[in-house]
Amino acid sequence: MDACPSPTQRSARRDPEQLLGAARAGERGAIGRLLSLVERGGEAARAVGRATFAPSASVEHVIGVTGSPGAGKSTLVDRLIAAVRAGGDTVGVLAVDPSSPYSGGAILGDRIRMQDHALDRGVFIRSMASRGHQGGLALAAPEAIRVLAAVGMPVVLVETVGVGQVEVEIAGAADTTVVVVTPGWGDAVQASKAGLLEVADVFVVNKADREGAAETRRDLEAMLEMAASFPGAARSPATSTVGGLSDPVAWRPPVLLATATTGEGTDAVWSAVTAHRAHLVAAGELERRREQRLIAEMERVMIGRLARDVRELEGGARFEEVRAELLARRVDPYEAAARLLDR
Amino acid sequence: MDACPSPTQRSARRDPEQLLGAARAGERGAIGRLLSLVERGGEAARAVGRATFAPSASVEHVIGVTGSPGAGKSTLVDRLIAAVRAGGDTVGVLAVDPSSPYSGGAILGDRIRMQDHALDRGVFIRSMASRGHQGGLALAAPEAIRVLAAVGMPVVLVETVGVGQVEVEIAGAADTTVVVVTPGWGDAVQASKAGLLEVADVFVVNKADREGAAETRRDLEAMLEMAASFPGAARSPATSTVGGLSDPVAWRPPVLLATATTGEGTDAVWSAVTAHRAHLVAAGELERRREQRLIAEMERVMIGRLARDVRELEGGARFEEVRAELLARRVDPYEAAARLLDR
């Protein structure tokens, strides 16, 4: 009907292969469209997934940046973007926020700050907020990383709030995970309680111009020391014996002081991140980590499919019958589940 | 062999019904043993679940307390325990921490503070840290609440770190959810981003003796105003039309200032919590929320069972074949999942 379809309408009509071609040719709207398809799930997401899977092997470095709310992750990501760009590479950024109807709104100040890079065509930033079922974020994130890799971003930064099971899982699913804390014993303790010691490859004590930064660094180093003496507690890839390896050269996560707002110390963070990648390659760990991630992703997909099957049971006559028994407290949730599954 | 078994050994030999009897008779070790069985899962947990399911209908009030790390949740919980005890009721407390190998260790300062109540036999405090698979916490929490109810605790407090999908889910699975923030715009914004506006029944701006408390209260009220004008964005139980209800008396979450360390304002928090329960009863919502929770729990159990089936596939010949195809990047994780499930 429309004589002149808008660019969005044009994108909407193209299939994933066409979108991928356009995205590779530099059409930014096409990248956004591919990511929207992935986020939405379903058949179109599957087609994007198939189209971007093989080329994803070419992603050079996936870097997770995580830490407590307010630790200054976005500002640090800003600095890392600049470092990647200074090296001549293009970079994709996924900012993963917990589900909230407000995530898209005006209060999302940190996303706005990142728009310093809005005019740089070598940077693509996307904020992902899963409004779907639990596990949605964990499923969509690796696919979105593959899209960014497939359209020509060799470096992908993934920023998550590092508190919570799903968020720690996403953050840990990177080649290199940077954990950001702020001065003060509380933040280090909370990072430890949230399981971030175990996933950290590089620690950054951000806002290091504040009081207590040196103490926080020392505390973290002490905790890492403790973790190293706790067999199996912390991730120590290079000492792994999987695959017959028993490499004595373990990676010890460095603890760096930085002030992302001024840029102080952020070059050293970038150096540590690239050094960690070099270590993974030398230790034969990069590929192993990626393989483990693929298998974990497949398992998550299987569980997601089965969960959908469970939801599809709802509304059926058998479901209504069991539901009534449950609500009358005649069967407990386990017995009710068994009655629905053991048919 | 042992002539004199220790109390723990005696507990270990008793079945759930016997443990329940002992727990009801005031034997605290038996309560701990029942909770350990629930946390561990498996057949013994099922037996405990069956034994405690029907009596759980008698729990009077499940209160969730959640908020950012460092917001002072544990100290506020301490004050709420005192308020419950002043009213003559016994109270159970579940402190749910994200998985960490250190949770049981010396750095868990907030658990130690709660030991103010350690000598009060009307208070039972338990720290739960799931080291198991994702979803483990969400599954174990409602069962643990039922154990506490069944052994005679009419009031149960559940404290969680309110950042992260799973944690928000657990916090929201209470009759009344208290969200704790500290002065400063950042904390309110983060609460909103984490989805806490949607689950809050009572807001507490804790550490109200600090600068900015009044502003934070005003900001939260403005956000709640915004949420109220967003249909479907915030939880507004009493305006729900489920079951033909269209009650005009909606609950508007109060925003209260408190300083838990001194006790300033915490009586008003307790009053708001009990007023919220009275509102739920008057609006016919208490039972409806509990029914929704039971159904959600049954679904989670089903998904957990299916996930276990998925893990059991591993190691099989078919799994190894598909795994090899995946790692060779010949099939993507979705196709691999389909090959394993569509047999």
Interface residues (C-beta under 8 A of the other chain):
Chain A: R46 G49 R50 F53 A54 A57 S68 P69 G70 D97 P98 S99 S100 P101 Y102 S103 I107 L108 G109 Q134 L137 P142 V161 V163 G164 Q165 V166 E167 V168 E169 G186 D187 V189 Q190 S192 K193 A194 G195 L197 E198 M223 M226 A227 F230 A233 E291 L294 I295 E297 M298 E299 R300 V301 M302 I303 R305 L306 A307 D309 V310 R311 V322 R323 L326 L327 R329 D332 P333 Y334 E335 A336 A337 A338 L340 L341
Chain B: R46 G49 R50 F53 A54 A57 S68 P69 G70 D97 P98 S99 S100 P101 Y102 S103 I107 L108 G109 Q134 L137 P142 V161 V163 G164 Q165 V166 E167 V168 E169 G186 D187 V189 Q190 S192 K193 A194 G195 L197 E198 M223 M226 A227 F230 A233 E291 L294 I295 E297 M298 E299 R300 V301 M302 I303 R305 L306 A307 D309 V310 R311 V322 R323 L326 L327 R329 D332 P333 Y334 E335 A336 A337 A338 L340 L341
